[in-house]
Amino acid sequence: MDHKIFVTLQGGVADVCEDTVPRGVVVEVLDFDNLEADPLEEISCWSPDLRQYWQKNHVDWGRCGINCPCKSVR
């Protein structure tokens, strides 16, 4: 089983020090700034696991509205 860490980012820069990530763990960044700027392009870069994580949780984060990318991306 893969182990993943999802880092969310808004209004800044994510910098993950790879030396601190345990071997076998994949780190993926959910960048809300890029998502807002170009949702379809940003989502197309995500792994299926990150897409599923976002799809499952974004409503609870208060990020689902009329123009939400979830309306066009499945």
PDB file of N, CA, C, O and CB in Angstrom:
ATOM      1  N   MET A   1       0.834  -1.186   0.000  1.00  0.00           N
ATOM      2  CA  MET A   1       0.000   0.000   0.000  1.00  0.00           C
ATOM      3  C   MET A   1       0.871   1.239   0.000  1.00  0.00           C
ATOM      4  O   MET A   1       1.840   1.320   0.756  1.00  0.00           O
ATOM      5  CB  MET A   1      -0.945   0.003   1.204  1.00  0.00           C
ATOM      6  N   ASP A   2       0.534   2.210  -0.845  1.00  0.00           N
ATOM      7  CA  ASP A   2       1.268   3.470  -0.891  1.00  0.00           C
ATOM      8  C   ASP A   2       0.904   4.329   0.310  1.00  0.00           C
ATOM      9  O   ASP A   2      -0.234   4.324   0.778  1.00  0.00           O
ATOM     10  CB  ASP A   2       0.976   4.225  -2.201  1.00  0.00           C
ATOM     11  N   HIS A   3       1.872   5.050   0.787  1.00  0.00           N
ATOM     12  CA  HIS A   3       1.632   6.017   1.848  1.00  0.00           C
ATOM     13  C   HIS A   3       1.760   7.390   1.237  1.00  0.00           C
ATOM     14  O   HIS A   3       2.721   7.669   0.521  1.00  0.00           O
ATOM     15  CB  HIS A   3       2.620   5.830   3.046  1.00  0.00           C
ATOM     16  N   LYS A   4       0.792   8.253   1.516  1.00  0.00           N
ATOM     17  CA  LYS A   4       0.768   9.579   0.918  1.00  0.00           C
ATOM     18  C   LYS A   4       0.549  10.633   1.980  1.00  0.00           C
ATOM     19  O   LYS A   4      -0.100  10.399   2.999  1.00  0.00           O
ATOM     20  CB  LYS A   4      -0.314   9.671  -0.149  1.00  0.00           C
ATOM     21  N   ILE A   5       1.106  11.793   1.716  1.00  0.00           N
ATOM     22  CA  ILE A   5       0.854  12.987   2.520  1.00  0.00           C
ATOM     23  C   ILE A   5       0.352  14.041   1.550  1.00  0.00           C
ATOM     24  O   ILE A   5       1.000  14.316   0.540  1.00  0.00           O
ATOM     25  CB  ILE A   5       2.152  13.474   3.306  1.00  0.00           C
ATOM     26  N   PHE A   6      -0.795  14.633   1.848  1.00  0.00           N
ATOM     27  CA  PHE A   6      -1.334  15.706   1.024  1.00  0.00           C
ATOM     28  C   PHE A   6      -1.112  17.020   1.755  1.00  0.00           C
ATOM     29  O   PHE A   6      -1.534  17.180   2.900  1.00  0.00           O
ATOM     30  CB  PHE A   6      -2.847  15.483   0.712  1.00  0.00           C
ATOM     31  N   VAL A   7      -0.455  17.949   1.099  1.00  0.00           N
ATOM     32  CA  VAL A   7      -0.174  19.268   1.655  1.00  0.00           C
ATOM     33  C   VAL A   7      -1.090  20.248   0.943  1.00  0.00           C
ATOM     34  O   VAL A   7      -1.114  20.292  -0.287  1.00  0.00           O
ATOM     35  CB  VAL A   7       1.346  19.668   1.492  1.00  0.00           C
ATOM     36  N   THR A   8      -1.851  21.040   1.707  1.00  0.00           N
ATOM     37  CA  THR A   8      -2.682  22.062   1.082  1.00  0.00           C
ATOM     38  C   THR A   8      -1.983  23.409   1.202  1.00  0.00           C
ATOM     39  O   THR A   8      -1.278  23.685   2.173  1.00  0.00           O
ATOM     40  CB  THR A   8      -4.095  22.109   1.730  1.00  0.00           C
ATOM     41  N   LEU A   9      -2.201  24.235   0.192  1.00  0.00           N
ATOM     42  CA  LEU A   9      -1.487  25.498   0.100  1.00  0.00           C
ATOM     43  C   LEU A   9      -2.421  26.567  -0.411  1.00  0.00           C
ATOM     44  O   LEU A   9      -3.179  26.348  -1.356  1.00  0.00           O
ATOM     45  CB  LEU A   9      -0.257  25.374  -0.808  1.00  0.00           C
ATOM     46  N   GLN A  10      -2.363  27.734   0.225  1.00  0.00           N
ATOM     47  CA  GLN A  10      -3.105  28.888  -0.262  1.00  0.00           C
ATOM     48  C   GLN A  10      -2.318  30.138   0.078  1.00  0.00           C
ATOM     49  O   GLN A  10      -1.938  30.353   1.229  1.00  0.00           O
ATOM     50  CB  GLN A  10      -4.534  28.944   0.347  1.00  0.00           C
ATOM     51  N   GLY A  11      -2.077  30.964  -0.936  1.00  0.00           N
ATOM     52  CA  GLY A  11      -1.398  32.239  -0.725  1.00  0.00           C
ATOM     53  C   GLY A  11       0.044  32.105  -0.295  1.00  0.00           C
ATOM     54  O   GLY A  11       0.510  32.866   0.553  1.00  0.00           O
ATOM     55  N   GLY A  12       0.751  31.164  -0.855  1.00  0.00           N
ATOM     56  CA  GLY A  12       2.140  30.999  -0.469  1.00  0.00           C
ATOM     57  C   GLY A  12       2.862  30.000  -1.342  1.00  0.00           C
ATOM     58  O   GLY A  12       2.441  29.708  -2.462  1.00  0.00           O
ATOM     59  N   VAL A  13       3.935  29.490  -0.824  1.00  0.00           N
ATOM     60  CA  VAL A  13       4.762  28.544  -1.551  1.00  0.00           C
ATOM     61  C   VAL A  13       4.956  27.312  -0.689  1.00  0.00           C
ATOM     62  O   VAL A  13       5.300  27.418   0.489  1.00  0.00           O
ATOM     63  CB  VAL A  13       6.126  29.171  -1.943  1.00  0.00           C
ATOM     64  N   ALA A  14       4.736  26.144  -1.272  1.00  0.00           N
ATOM     65  CA  ALA A  14       4.983  24.892  -0.554  1.00  0.00           C
ATOM     66  C   ALA A  14       6.398  24.447  -0.861  1.00  0.00           C
ATOM     67  O   ALA A  14       6.794  24.356  -2.023  1.00  0.00           O
ATOM     68  CB  ALA A  14       3.947  23.784  -0.950  1.00  0.00           C
ATOM     69  N   ASP A  15       7.141  24.177   0.164  1.00  0.00           N
ATOM     70  CA  ASP A  15       8.502  23.694  -0.004  1.00  0.00           C
ATOM     71  C   ASP A  15       8.664  22.491   0.906  1.00  0.00           C
ATOM     72  O   ASP A  15       8.738  22.628   2.127  1.00  0.00           O
ATOM     73  CB  ASP A  15       9.560  24.809   0.317  1.00  0.00           C
ATOM     74  N   VAL A  16       8.720  21.317   0.306  1.00  0.00           N
ATOM     75  CA  VAL A  16       8.840  20.086   1.066  1.00  0.00           C
ATOM     76  C   VAL A  16      10.298  19.653   1.032  1.00  0.00           C
ATOM     77  O   VAL A  16      10.864  19.440  -0.040  1.00  0.00           O
ATOM     78  CB  VAL A  16       7.904  18.972   0.500  1.00  0.00           C
ATOM     79  N   CYS A  17      10.893  19.527   2.184  1.00  0.00           N
ATOM     80  CA  CYS A  17      12.264  19.054   2.284  1.00  0.00           C
ATOM     81  C   CYS A  17      12.235  17.533   2.136  1.00  0.00           C
ATOM     82  O   CYS A  17      11.805  16.818   3.041  1.00  0.00           O
ATOM     83  CB  CYS A  17      12.929  19.491   3.643  1.00  0.00           C
ATOM     84  N   GLU A  18      12.694  17.056   0.991  1.00  0.00           N
ATOM     85  CA  GLU A  18      12.608  15.620   0.712  1.00  0.00           C
ATOM     86  C   GLU A  18      13.393  14.778   1.706  1.00  0.00           C
ATOM     87  O   GLU A  18      13.094  13.598   1.883  1.00  0.00           O
ATOM     88  CB  GLU A  18      13.105  15.337  -0.684  1.00  0.00           C
ATOM     89  N   ASP A  19      14.395  15.367   2.359  1.00  0.00           N
ATOM     90  CA  ASP A  19      15.177  14.628   3.349  1.00  0.00           C
ATOM     91  C   ASP A  19      14.355  14.242   4.575  1.00  0.00           C
ATOM     92  O   ASP A  19      14.725  13.329   5.313  1.00  0.00           O
ATOM     93  CB  ASP A  19      16.371  15.450   3.778  1.00  0.00           C
ATOM     94  N   THR A  20      13.227  14.947   4.792  1.00  0.00           N
ATOM     95  CA  THR A  20      12.412  14.677   5.978  1.00  0.00           C
ATOM     96  C   THR A  20      11.258  13.721   5.693  1.00  0.00           C
ATOM     97  O   THR A  20      10.545  13.314   6.611  1.00  0.00           O
ATOM     98  CB  THR A  20      11.866  15.973   6.531  1.00  0.00           C
ATOM     99  N   VAL A  21      11.076  13.365   4.433  1.00  0.00           N
ATOM    100  CA  VAL A  21       9.980  12.477   4.051  1.00  0.00           C
ATOM    101  C   VAL A  21      10.476  11.029   4.109  1.00  0.00           C
ATOM    102  O   VAL A  21      11.454  10.679   3.449  1.00  0.00           O
ATOM    103  CB  VAL A  21       9.441  12.829   2.621  1.00  0.00           C
ATOM    104  N   PRO A  22       9.807  10.202   4.889  1.00  0.00           N
ATOM    105  CA  PRO A  22      10.238   8.800   4.985  1.00  0.00           C
ATOM    106  C   PRO A  22      10.223   8.107   3.625  1.00  0.00           C
ATOM    107  O   PRO A  22       9.404   8.422   2.762  1.00  0.00           O
ATOM    108  CB  PRO A  22       9.341   8.037   5.962  1.00  0.00           C
ATOM    109  N   ARG A  23      11.122   7.182   3.455  1.00  0.00           N
ATOM    110  CA  ARG A  23      11.204   6.395   2.225  1.00  0.00           C
ATOM    111  C   ARG A  23       9.866   5.700   1.987  1.00  0.00           C
ATOM    112  O   ARG A  23       9.279   5.129   2.906  1.00  0.00           O
ATOM    113  CB  ARG A  23      12.363   5.354   2.302  1.00  0.00           C
ATOM    114  N   GLY A  24       9.395   5.754   0.750  1.00  0.00           N
ATOM    115  CA  GLY A  24       8.139   5.104   0.392  1.00  0.00           C
ATOM    116  C   GLY A  24       6.913   5.979   0.562  1.00  0.00           C
ATOM    117  O   GLY A  24       5.799   5.547   0.267  1.00  0.00           O
ATOM    118  N   VAL A  25       7.104   7.220   1.040  1.00  0.00           N
ATOM    119  CA  VAL A  25       5.977   8.139   1.217  1.00  0.00           C
ATOM    120  C   VAL A  25       5.994   9.153   0.073  1.00  0.00           C
ATOM    121  O   VAL A  25       7.030   9.741  -0.238  1.00  0.00           O
ATOM    122  CB  VAL A  25       6.045   8.863   2.611  1.00  0.00           C
ATOM    123  N   VAL A  26       4.842   9.344  -0.541  1.00  0.00           N
ATOM    124  CA  VAL A  26       4.695  10.290  -1.638  1.00  0.00           C
ATOM    125  C   VAL A  26       4.009  11.543  -1.093  1.00  0.00           C
ATOM    126  O   VAL A  26       2.982  11.449  -0.420  1.00  0.00           O
ATOM    127  CB  VAL A  26       3.881   9.664  -2.826  1.00  0.00           C
ATOM    128  N   VAL A  27       4.575  12.711  -1.385  1.00  0.00           N
ATOM    129  CA  VAL A  27       3.982  13.986  -0.970  1.00  0.00           C
ATOM    130  C   VAL A  27       3.384  14.650  -2.205  1.00  0.00           C
ATOM    131  O   VAL A  27       4.051  14.800  -3.229  1.00  0.00           O
ATOM    132  CB  VAL A  27       5.046  14.923  -0.282  1.00  0.00           C
ATOM    133  N   GLU A  28       2.120  15.044  -2.095  1.00  0.00           N
ATOM    134  CA  GLU A  28       1.464  15.775  -3.176  1.00  0.00           C
ATOM    135  C   GLU A  28       0.899  17.071  -2.619  1.00  0.00           C
ATOM    136  O   GLU A  28       0.429  17.123  -1.483  1.00  0.00           O
ATOM    137  CB  GLU A  28       0.343  14.920  -3.836  1.00  0.00           C
ATOM    138  N   VAL A  29       0.954  18.119  -3.440  1.00  0.00           N
ATOM    139  CA  VAL A  29       0.511  19.447  -3.018  1.00  0.00           C
ATOM    140  C   VAL A  29      -0.805  19.784  -3.696  1.00  0.00           C
ATOM    141  O   VAL A  29      -0.934  19.710  -4.918  1.00  0.00           O
ATOM    142  CB  VAL A  29       1.578  20.516  -3.343  1.00  0.00           C
ATOM    143  N   LEU A  30      -1.779  20.156  -2.876  1.00  0.00           N
ATOM    144  CA  LEU A  30      -3.055  20.662  -3.371  1.00  0.00           C
ATOM    145  C   LEU A  30      -2.969  22.184  -3.253  1.00  0.00           C
ATOM    146  O   LEU A  30      -3.120  22.740  -2.165  1.00  0.00           O
ATOM    147  CB  LEU A  30      -4.301  20.065  -2.560  1.00  0.00           C
ATOM    148  N   ASP A  31      -2.725  22.845  -4.375  1.00  0.00           N
ATOM    149  CA  ASP A  31      -2.483  24.288  -4.402  1.00  0.00           C
ATOM    150  C   ASP A  31      -3.783  25.009  -4.750  1.00  0.00           C
ATOM    151  O   ASP A  31      -4.210  25.012  -5.905  1.00  0.00           O
ATOM    152  CB  ASP A  31      -1.361  24.647  -5.425  1.00  0.00           C
ATOM    153  N   PHE A  32      -4.403  25.617  -3.752  1.00  0.00           N
ATOM    154  CA  PHE A  32      -5.680  26.284  -3.975  1.00  0.00           C
ATOM    155  C   PHE A  32      -5.546  27.497  -4.881  1.00  0.00           C
ATOM    156  O   PHE A  32      -6.505  27.849  -5.567  1.00  0.00           O
ATOM    157  CB  PHE A  32      -6.284  26.699  -2.656  1.00  0.00           C
ATOM    158  N   ASP A  33      -4.379  28.154  -4.907  1.00  0.00           N
ATOM    159  CA  ASP A  33      -4.178  29.299  -5.802  1.00  0.00           C
ATOM    160  C   ASP A  33      -4.208  28.852  -7.258  1.00  0.00           C
ATOM    161  O   ASP A  33      -4.874  29.474  -8.086  1.00  0.00           O
ATOM    162  CB  ASP A  33      -2.843  30.004  -5.491  1.00  0.00           C
ATOM    163  N   ASN A  34      -3.490  27.777  -7.574  1.00  0.00           N
ATOM    164  CA  ASN A  34      -3.513  27.252  -8.943  1.00  0.00           C
ATOM    165  C   ASN A  34      -4.883  26.703  -9.295  1.00  0.00           C
ATOM    166  O   ASN A  34      -5.336  26.832 -10.433  1.00  0.00           O
ATOM    167  CB  ASN A  34      -2.456  26.163  -9.118  1.00  0.00           C
ATOM    168  N   LEU A  35      -5.540  26.093  -8.328  1.00  0.00           N
ATOM    169  CA  LEU A  35      -6.874  25.546  -8.557  1.00  0.00           C
ATOM    170  C   LEU A  35      -7.851  26.655  -8.922  1.00  0.00           C
ATOM    171  O   LEU A  35      -8.684  26.488  -9.813  1.00  0.00           O
ATOM    172  CB  LEU A  35      -7.368  24.790  -7.317  1.00  0.00           C
ATOM    173  N   GLU A  36      -7.748  27.783  -8.235  1.00  0.00           N
ATOM    174  CA  GLU A  36      -8.630  28.909  -8.518  1.00  0.00           C
ATOM    175  C   GLU A  36      -8.312  29.538  -9.873  1.00  0.00           C
ATOM    176  O   GLU A  36      -9.220  29.945 -10.598  1.00  0.00           O
ATOM    177  CB  GLU A  36      -8.518  29.958  -7.413  1.00  0.00           C
ATOM    178  N   ALA A  37      -7.026  29.619 -10.217  1.00  0.00           N
ATOM    179  CA  ALA A  37      -6.617  30.260 -11.462  1.00  0.00           C
ATOM    180  C   ALA A  37      -7.013  29.442 -12.696  1.00  0.00           C
ATOM    181  O   ALA A  37      -7.511  29.998 -13.675  1.00  0.00           O
ATOM    182  CB  ALA A  37      -5.117  30.485 -11.456  1.00  0.00           C
ATOM    183  N   ASP A  38      -6.794  28.142 -12.650  1.00  0.00           N
ATOM    184  CA  ASP A  38      -7.089  27.284 -13.795  1.00  0.00           C
ATOM    185  C   ASP A  38      -7.430  25.878 -13.289  1.00  0.00           C
ATOM    186  O   ASP A  38      -6.577  24.991 -13.284  1.00  0.00           O
ATOM    187  CB  ASP A  38      -5.880  27.242 -14.790  1.00  0.00           C
ATOM    188  N   PRO A  39      -8.676  25.685 -12.866  1.00  0.00           N
ATOM    189  CA  PRO A  39      -9.054  24.440 -12.211  1.00  0.00           C
ATOM    190  C   PRO A  39      -8.803  23.176 -13.040  1.00  0.00           C
ATOM    191  O   PRO A  39      -8.268  22.194 -12.526  1.00  0.00           O
ATOM    192  CB  PRO A  39     -10.487  24.503 -11.852  1.00  0.00           C
ATOM    193  N   LEU A  40      -9.181  23.198 -14.297  1.00  0.00           N
ATOM    194  CA  LEU A  40      -9.044  21.988 -15.095  1.00  0.00           C
ATOM    195  C   LEU A  40      -7.581  21.634 -15.326  1.00  0.00           C
ATOM    196  O   LEU A  40      -7.218  20.458 -15.298  1.00  0.00           O
ATOM    197  CB  LEU A  40      -9.754  22.155 -16.427  1.00  0.00           C
ATOM    198  N   GLU A  41      -6.744  22.632 -15.552  1.00  0.00           N
ATOM    199  CA  GLU A  41      -5.310  22.382 -15.730  1.00  0.00           C
ATOM    200  C   GLU A  41      -4.692  21.840 -14.443  1.00  0.00           C
ATOM    201  O   GLU A  41      -3.916  20.886 -14.473  1.00  0.00           O
ATOM    202  CB  GLU A  41      -4.585  23.673 -16.165  1.00  0.00           C
ATOM    203  N   GLU A  42      -5.041  22.455 -13.313  1.00  0.00           N
ATOM    204  CA  GLU A  42      -4.471  22.030 -12.034  1.00  0.00           C
ATOM    205  C   GLU A  42      -4.896  20.596 -11.700  1.00  0.00           C
ATOM    206  O   GLU A  42      -4.061  19.769 -11.332  1.00  0.00           O
ATOM    207  CB  GLU A  42      -4.904  22.992 -10.906  1.00  0.00           C
ATOM    208  N   ILE A  43      -6.164  20.310 -11.826  1.00  0.00           N
ATOM    209  CA  ILE A  43      -6.670  18.980 -11.489  1.00  0.00           C
ATOM    210  C   ILE A  43      -6.084  17.914 -12.411  1.00  0.00           C
ATOM    211  O   ILE A  43      -5.873  16.776 -11.992  1.00  0.00           O
ATOM    212  CB  ILE A  43      -8.198  18.957 -11.568  1.00  0.00           C
ATOM    213  N   SER A  44      -5.821  18.279 -13.660  1.00  0.00           N
ATOM    214  CA  SER A  44      -5.257  17.302 -14.596  1.00  0.00           C
ATOM    215  C   SER A  44      -3.859  16.850 -14.177  1.00  0.00           C
ATOM    216  O   SER A  44      -3.398  15.798 -14.622  1.00  0.00           O
ATOM    217  CB  SER A  44      -5.207  17.891 -16.002  1.00  0.00           C
ATOM    218  N   CYS A  45      -3.181  17.616 -13.339  1.00  0.00           N
ATOM    219  CA  CYS A  45      -1.835  17.263 -12.869  1.00  0.00           C
ATOM    220  C   CYS A  45      -1.865  16.375 -11.629  1.00  0.00           C
ATOM    221  O   CYS A  45      -0.835  15.825 -11.241  1.00  0.00           O
ATOM    222  CB  CYS A  45      -1.042  18.524 -12.569  1.00  0.00           C
ATOM    223  N   TRP A  46      -3.007  16.232 -11.018  1.00  0.00           N
ATOM    224  CA  TRP A  46      -3.114  15.475  -9.768  1.00  0.00           C
ATOM    225  C   TRP A  46      -3.151  13.976 -10.019  1.00  0.00           C
ATOM    226  O   TRP A  46      -3.591  13.514 -11.072  1.00  0.00           O
ATOM    227  CB  TRP A  46      -4.357  15.898  -9.000  1.00  0.00           C
ATOM    228  N   SER A  47      -2.685  13.238  -9.042  1.00  0.00           N
ATOM    229  CA  SER A  47      -2.820  11.785  -9.080  1.00  0.00           C
ATOM    230  C   SER A  47      -4.289  11.438  -8.812  1.00  0.00           C
ATOM    231  O   SER A  47      -5.033  12.260  -8.279  1.00  0.00           O
ATOM    232  CB  SER A  47      -1.868  11.094  -8.030  1.00  0.00           C
ATOM    233  N   PRO A  48      -4.699  10.237  -9.176  1.00  0.00           N
ATOM    234  CA  PRO A  48      -6.070   9.811  -8.864  1.00  0.00           C
ATOM    235  C   PRO A  48      -6.367   9.876  -7.357  1.00  0.00           C
ATOM    236  O   PRO A  48      -7.490  10.186  -6.960  1.00  0.00           O
ATOM    237  CB  PRO A  48      -6.302   8.384  -9.376  1.00  0.00           C
ATOM    238  N   ASP A  49      -5.364   9.585  -6.523  1.00  0.00           N
ATOM    239  CA  ASP A  49      -5.579   9.629  -5.069  1.00  0.00           C
ATOM    240  C   ASP A  49      -5.829  11.044  -4.581  1.00  0.00           C
ATOM    241  O   ASP A  49      -6.706  11.264  -3.746  1.00  0.00           O
ATOM    242  CB  ASP A  49      -4.379   9.041  -4.337  1.00  0.00           C
ATOM    243  N   LEU A  50      -5.064  12.018  -5.096  1.00  0.00           N
ATOM    244  CA  LEU A  50      -5.272  13.408  -4.685  1.00  0.00           C
ATOM    245  C   LEU A  50      -6.613  13.905  -5.186  1.00  0.00           C
ATOM    246  O   LEU A  50      -7.310  14.630  -4.476  1.00  0.00           O
ATOM    247  CB  LEU A  50      -4.141  14.312  -5.207  1.00  0.00           C
ATOM    248  N   ARG A  51      -6.984  13.526  -6.395  1.00  0.00           N
ATOM    249  CA  ARG A  51      -8.282  13.923  -6.943  1.00  0.00           C
ATOM    250  C   ARG A  51      -9.413  13.370  -6.078  1.00  0.00           C
ATOM    251  O   ARG A  51     -10.384  14.073  -5.798  1.00  0.00           O
ATOM    252  CB  ARG A  51      -8.431  13.432  -8.403  1.00  0.00           C
ATOM    253  N   GLN A  52      -9.290  12.124  -5.659  1.00  0.00           N
ATOM    254  CA  GLN A  52     -10.310  11.505  -4.815  1.00  0.00           C
ATOM    255  C   GLN A  52     -10.371  12.190  -3.449  1.00  0.00           C
ATOM    256  O   GLN A  52     -11.461  12.422  -2.924  1.00  0.00           O
ATOM    257  CB  GLN A  52     -10.026  10.001  -4.644  1.00  0.00           C
ATOM    258  N   TYR A  53      -9.218  12.514  -2.870  1.00  0.00           N
ATOM    259  CA  TYR A  53      -9.157  13.199  -1.584  1.00  0.00           C
ATOM    260  C   TYR A  53      -9.852  14.560  -1.671  1.00  0.00           C
ATOM    261  O   TYR A  53     -10.650  14.909  -0.801  1.00  0.00           O
ATOM    262  CB  TYR A  53      -7.693  13.370  -1.132  1.00  0.00           C
ATOM    263  N   TRP A  54      -9.550  15.320  -2.712  1.00  0.00           N
ATOM    264  CA  TRP A  54     -10.174  16.631  -2.898  1.00  0.00           C
ATOM    265  C   TRP A  54     -11.680  16.486  -3.101  1.00  0.00           C
ATOM    266  O   TRP A  54     -12.472  17.195  -2.481  1.00  0.00           O
ATOM    267  CB  TRP A  54      -9.544  17.363  -4.097  1.00  0.00           C
ATOM    268  N   GLN A  55     -12.061  15.558  -3.978  1.00  0.00           N
ATOM    269  CA  GLN A  55     -13.479  15.350  -4.286  1.00  0.00           C
ATOM    270  C   GLN A  55     -14.266  15.018  -3.015  1.00  0.00           C
ATOM    271  O   GLN A  55     -15.382  15.499  -2.820  1.00  0.00           O
ATOM    272  CB  GLN A  55     -13.646  14.221  -5.328  1.00  0.00           C
ATOM    273  N   LYS A  56     -13.676  14.200  -2.166  1.00  0.00           N
ATOM    274  CA  LYS A  56     -14.347  13.755  -0.942  1.00  0.00           C
ATOM    275  C   LYS A  56     -14.441  14.864   0.108  1.00  0.00           C
ATOM    276  O   LYS A  56     -15.403  14.892   0.875  1.00  0.00           O
ATOM    277  CB  LYS A  56     -13.614  12.559  -0.356  1.00  0.00           C
ATOM    278  N   ASN A  57     -13.473  15.774   0.162  1.00  0.00           N
ATOM    279  CA  ASN A  57     -13.365  16.717   1.268  1.00  0.00           C
ATOM    280  C   ASN A  57     -13.631  18.185   0.958  1.00  0.00           C
ATOM    281  O   ASN A  57     -13.879  18.955   1.886  1.00  0.00           O
ATOM    282  CB  ASN A  57     -12.043  16.611   1.826  1.00  0.00           C
ATOM    283  N   HIS A  58     -13.592  18.602  -0.290  1.00  0.00           N
ATOM    284  CA  HIS A  58     -13.621  20.041  -0.568  1.00  0.00           C
ATOM    285  C   HIS A  58     -14.915  20.736  -0.142  1.00  0.00           C
ATOM    286  O   HIS A  58     -14.902  21.926   0.174  1.00  0.00           O
ATOM    287  CB  HIS A  58     -13.408  20.267  -2.030  1.00  0.00           C
ATOM    288  N   VAL A  59     -16.014  20.014  -0.132  1.00  0.00           N
ATOM    289  CA  VAL A  59     -17.276  20.617   0.319  1.00  0.00           C
ATOM    290  C   VAL A  59     -17.164  21.012   1.795  1.00  0.00           C
ATOM    291  O   VAL A  59     -17.646  22.072   2.194  1.00  0.00           O
ATOM    292  CB  VAL A  59     -18.468  19.631   0.107  1.00  0.00           C
ATOM    293  N   ASP A  60     -16.530  20.161   2.598  1.00  0.00           N
ATOM    294  CA  ASP A  60     -16.357  20.443   4.023  1.00  0.00           C
ATOM    295  C   ASP A  60     -15.392  21.609   4.269  1.00  0.00           C
ATOM    296  O   ASP A  60     -15.433  22.238   5.326  1.00  0.00           O
ATOM    297  CB  ASP A  60     -15.851  19.197   4.741  1.00  0.00           C
ATOM    298  N   TRP A  61     -14.533  21.892   3.299  1.00  0.00           N
ATOM    299  CA  TRP A  61     -13.585  23.000   3.431  1.00  0.00           C
ATOM    300  C   TRP A  61     -14.214  24.330   3.049  1.00  0.00           C
ATOM    301  O   TRP A  61     -13.561  25.371   3.131  1.00  0.00           O
ATOM    302  CB  TRP A  61     -12.357  22.747   2.570  1.00  0.00           C
ATOM    303  N   GLY A  62     -15.498  24.306   2.625  1.00  0.00           N
ATOM    304  CA  GLY A  62     -16.178  25.531   2.227  1.00  0.00           C
ATOM    305  C   GLY A  62     -15.730  26.022   0.865  1.00  0.00           C
ATOM    306  O   GLY A  62     -15.768  27.222   0.597  1.00  0.00           O
ATOM    307  N   ARG A  63     -15.308  25.118   0.006  1.00  0.00           N
ATOM    308  CA  ARG A  63     -14.757  25.508  -1.291  1.00  0.00           C
ATOM    309  C   ARG A  63     -15.620  25.053  -2.461  1.00  0.00           C
ATOM    310  O   ARG A  63     -15.149  25.051  -3.599  1.00  0.00           O
ATOM    311  CB  ARG A  63     -13.368  24.949  -1.445  1.00  0.00           C
ATOM    312  N   CYS A  64     -16.842  24.674  -2.220  1.00  0.00           N
ATOM    313  CA  CYS A  64     -17.709  24.226  -3.312  1.00  0.00           C
ATOM    314  C   CYS A  64     -18.790  25.275  -3.518  1.00  0.00           C
ATOM    315  O   CYS A  64     -19.624  25.514  -2.644  1.00  0.00           O
ATOM    316  CB  CYS A  64     -18.338  22.820  -3.009  1.00  0.00           C
ATOM    317  N   GLY A  65     -18.759  25.889  -4.682  1.00  0.00           N
ATOM    318  CA  GLY A  65     -19.750  26.915  -5.002  1.00  0.00           C
ATOM    319  C   GLY A  65     -20.271  26.734  -6.413  1.00  0.00           C
ATOM    320  O   GLY A  65     -20.098  25.676  -7.018  1.00  0.00           O
ATOM    321  N   ILE A  66     -20.892  27.742  -6.920  1.00  0.00           N
ATOM    322  CA  ILE A  66     -21.509  27.695  -8.256  1.00  0.00           C
ATOM    323  C   ILE A  66     -20.475  27.366  -9.334  1.00  0.00           C
ATOM    324  O   ILE A  66     -20.756  26.571 -10.231  1.00  0.00           O
ATOM    325  CB  ILE A  66     -22.191  29.040  -8.580  1.00  0.00           C
ATOM    326  N   ASN A  67     -19.294  27.960  -9.257  1.00  0.00           N
ATOM    327  CA  ASN A  67     -18.277  27.756 -10.275  1.00  0.00           C
ATOM    328  C   ASN A  67     -17.239  26.703  -9.858  1.00  0.00           C
ATOM    329  O   ASN A  67     -16.125  26.696 -10.381  1.00  0.00           O
ATOM    330  CB  ASN A  67     -17.586  29.073 -10.577  1.00  0.00           C
ATOM    331  N   CYS A  68     -17.585  25.844  -8.953  1.00  0.00           N
ATOM    332  CA  CYS A  68     -16.638  24.846  -8.449  1.00  0.00           C
ATOM    333  C   CYS A  68     -16.224  23.889  -9.575  1.00  0.00           C
ATOM    334  O   CYS A  68     -17.066  23.449 -10.358  1.00  0.00           O
ATOM    335  CB  CYS A  68     -17.261  24.053  -7.266  1.00  0.00           C
ATOM    336  N   PRO A  69     -14.926  23.569  -9.653  1.00  0.00           N
ATOM    337  CA  PRO A  69     -14.465  22.632 -10.673  1.00  0.00           C
ATOM    338  C   PRO A  69     -15.108  21.250 -10.569  1.00  0.00           C
ATOM    339  O   PRO A  69     -15.134  20.511 -11.554  1.00  0.00           O
ATOM    340  CB  PRO A  69     -12.978  22.493 -10.587  1.00  0.00           C
ATOM    341  N   CYS A  70     -15.629  20.887  -9.392  1.00  0.00           N
ATOM    342  CA  CYS A  70     -16.243  19.569  -9.257  1.00  0.00           C
ATOM    343  C   CYS A  70     -17.463  19.429 -10.151  1.00  0.00           C
ATOM    344  O   CYS A  70     -17.894  18.314 -10.445  1.00  0.00           O
ATOM    345  CB  CYS A  70     -16.630  19.312  -7.812  1.00  0.00           C
ATOM    346  N   LYS A  71     -18.022  20.553 -10.584  1.00  0.00           N
ATOM    347  CA  LYS A  71     -19.191  20.512 -11.460  1.00  0.00           C
ATOM    348  C   LYS A  71     -18.818  20.021 -12.858  1.00  0.00           C
ATOM    349  O   LYS A  71     -19.676  19.536 -13.595  1.00  0.00           O
ATOM    350  CB  LYS A  71     -19.841  21.896 -11.546  1.00  0.00           C
ATOM    351  N   SER A  72     -17.529  20.147 -13.228  1.00  0.00           N
ATOM    352  CA  SER A  72     -17.112  19.749 -14.570  1.00  0.00           C
ATOM    353  C   SER A  72     -16.080  18.641 -14.584  1.00  0.00           C
ATOM    354  O   SER A  72     -15.775  18.105 -15.650  1.00  0.00           O
ATOM    355  CB  SER A  72     -16.570  20.926 -15.295  1.00  0.00           C
ATOM    356  N   VAL A  73     -15.527  18.277 -13.420  1.00  0.00           N
ATOM    357  CA  VAL A  73     -14.485  17.253 -13.357  1.00  0.00           C
ATOM    358  C   VAL A  73     -14.983  16.099 -12.521  1.00  0.00           C
ATOM    359  O   VAL A  73     -15.416  16.291 -11.385  1.00  0.00           O
ATOM    360  CB  VAL A  73     -13.168  17.821 -12.777  1.00  0.00           C
ATOM    361  N   ARG A  74     -14.925  14.922 -13.063  1.00  0.00           N
ATOM    362  CA  ARG A  74     -15.318  13.724 -12.316  1.00  0.00           C
ATOM    363  C   ARG A  74     -14.253  12.693 -12.445  1.00  0.00           C
ATOM    364  O   ARG A  74     -14.381  11.601 -11.891  1.00  0.00           O
ATOM    365  CB  ARG A  74     -16.656  13.167 -12.801  1.00  0.00           C
TER     366      ARG A  74
END
